[in-house]
Amino acid sequence: MAVYFIKRIFGMIFVLVIVSAITFILMHSAPGGPWDRDPTARQVDATTQRILNEYYGLDKPLWQQYVAYMIGDKNTEGEFVCGLVCGNMGPSYRVRGRTVQDILFKPPSGKPFWYSRAGYSARLGFFALGFAIFVGIPLGIVSALRQNTIADYISLFIATVGVSVPNFVMAIFMIIIFASWLHMISVVPKEWTSFSAWILPALVLGFGTMAFTARLMRTAMLEVVRQDYIRTARAKGLAERDVINRHMIRNALIPVVTILGPALAGLVTGSFIIETMFGFPGMGRAYVMAIGQRDYSMILGTTLVFVFLVSVANLTVDFVYTLIDPRIKLKG
């Protein structure tokens, strides 16, 4: 197993390098730059742009900028500054005096990590995943055990709606109903200290994953029900509750676990639209703002954080396989 994980870690490094190179090329291919302003605002003059480009190394060839970001380079004072390999994601070009890692991971003074942008996004992702698991899995189980009944039809209807309707469309309807009509919540909460402010963003973000989890769990359960070992367990006189809990659910969870790891990473990293719509102070909203401002280091650093989270989630899923089904062995 150790050899397997070592190989996967080297694979993760390779993926990070490839994604960083593609992202670097794409963002430099897009028109505009970090010193561009809104057309109605005062523009940065050419002399200031030249000084800023020299200070941040943006006047160098692209390959040299990429190497400087990933490995490191000498600054204007002749000192070597280590790059991403040392955990340095570079300075933000639009937030003066702050680095990318500070913006993403540093909480306000006196606050724990959970109050940083990464902490906010992680909490929202965990809440959304919790909703997807604790609603989607039971919904799929009930649907499979009550096949072709009213419970099954309701479950399939909810799952179909969740898979078919984009989360940003659902967010609009939820805001109209609960904020505009019922006045139960604020459209954009002023603070995120109360749990009630998190309910709607987490529900909207996790609804699609919940629906997909329910459908996958139903399909897996229906397949397991027809297996010979289930008939054997019932023939031996095992109680139906034990047959369901110890044999059906445990084996049906394997394909569900396959999607839950990447789903968590997707919920943490894929909440760009939801965070923007609700004014949520997370990484997704900062990422969208960085793209609009052409903040190169912020774009590249946040992208690599997202890719790292997805890679770790996939690796975690492989390990969880061995806990659910001892027959599965990880070999290098």
HELIX and SHEET records of a PDB file:
HELIX    1   1 ALA A    2  SER A   29  1                                  28    
HELIX    2   2 ALA A   46  TYR A   56  1                                  11    
HELIX    3   3 LEU A   62  MET A   70  1                                   9    
HELIX    4   4 LEU A   84  CYS A   86  5                                   3    
HELIX    5   5 VAL A  100  PHE A  105  1                                   6    
HELIX    6   6 PHE A  113  TYR A  115  5                                   3    
HELIX    7   7 ARG A  117  LEU A  145  1                                  29    
HELIX    8   8 ILE A  150  SER A  164  1                                  15    
HELIX    9   9 ASN A  167  MET A  174  1                                   8    
HELIX   10  10 ILE A  175  TRP A  181  3                                   7    
HELIX   11  11 SER A  196  VAL A  225  1                                  30    
HELIX   12  12 ASP A  228  ALA A  235  1                                   8    
HELIX   13  13 GLU A  240  ASP A  242  1                                   3    
HELIX   14  14 VAL A  243  ILE A  249  3                                   7    
HELIX   15  15 ARG A  250  THR A  269  1                                  20    
HELIX   16  16 PHE A  272  MET A  277  1                                   6    
HELIX   17  17 MET A  283  GLN A  293  1                                  11    
HELIX   18  18 TYR A  296  ILE A  324  1                                  29    
SHEET    1   A 2 GLY A  72  LYS A  74  0                                        
SHEET    2   A 2 PHE A  80  CYS A  82 -1                                        
END                                                                             
